[in-house]
Amino acid sequence: MNAPSPPPARVASPCISVCRMDDATGLCIGCLRTLDEIAVWSELDDDARREVWVAITRRREALEARANAGDGR
């Protein structure tokens, strides 16, 4: 008899315990989430959590591009 498969892992939180909001961007400087995203995280299903991760990736890329543009690159 086959053993039952374990349940799939939940999508991990992006929180890195550096919790401070940037007034200029409205994003947490640690995880790049909005206050709304942070507030509802525990209620989101995995698909919605993945959407937040996609948004975080886009935000990080935009912030890095802006920083690199300021470097003259």
N, C-alpha and C positions, 0 to 999 in steps of 0.2 A: 504494500500500500504506500502511495506517495504521501509525503508530509505536506501539509498545506503551505502555500507560499506566504511569506510575511507580507503585511500590508505595505503598499508603496510609501516611501518616505515623503514627508510633507516638504513643501518648498521652504527652504531656510530663509529666515529673516535676514535682511541686509544690515541690520543694526550691528555696529562695531563698538558700542558703548562710548561713543564720542557724541554726546547729545547736546547740540547747541544749534539754534536756528540762525541762519545768515539773513539779516534784515534786507540786504540788497537782492538776494535771489529768492527768499522765502523757502529755502531748502535747508535741511539738516546738514551741517558741515561734515558729519560722519558718514551718513548713509545716502545722502542726496534725495531723501524722500520729503514730500510736503507734510505739513501737519495733518492734513486730512488722510493721507496715505498711512501715516504712523498710527493715527487714531483707529482706523478700521482694519488694520493688518490682521488682527486675531480673528476677525469675522470673514475674511476673504477666503474663497476656495482657491485651490492650487492654480487654476487657470488665471484668475484675477491677480494672484501673487506673481505669476510669471509676467503678466502685463506690466506690473509695477517694476519688475526687474528690467524689462525692456526699456521702460521710461528712464530708469536710473542709468542704464548704459548710454542712452542717447544724451542725457544730461551731462554725464562725465565726458563724453566725446566733445560736446559743445564747449564745455568749460576748458578742456585741454586745448582745443583749437583756438579759443579766445586767448588763452595764456601764451600759446606758441606764436600767435599773430603779434602779440606785444613784445616778443623776443626778437622780432625782425626775421623770423624764419619763414 
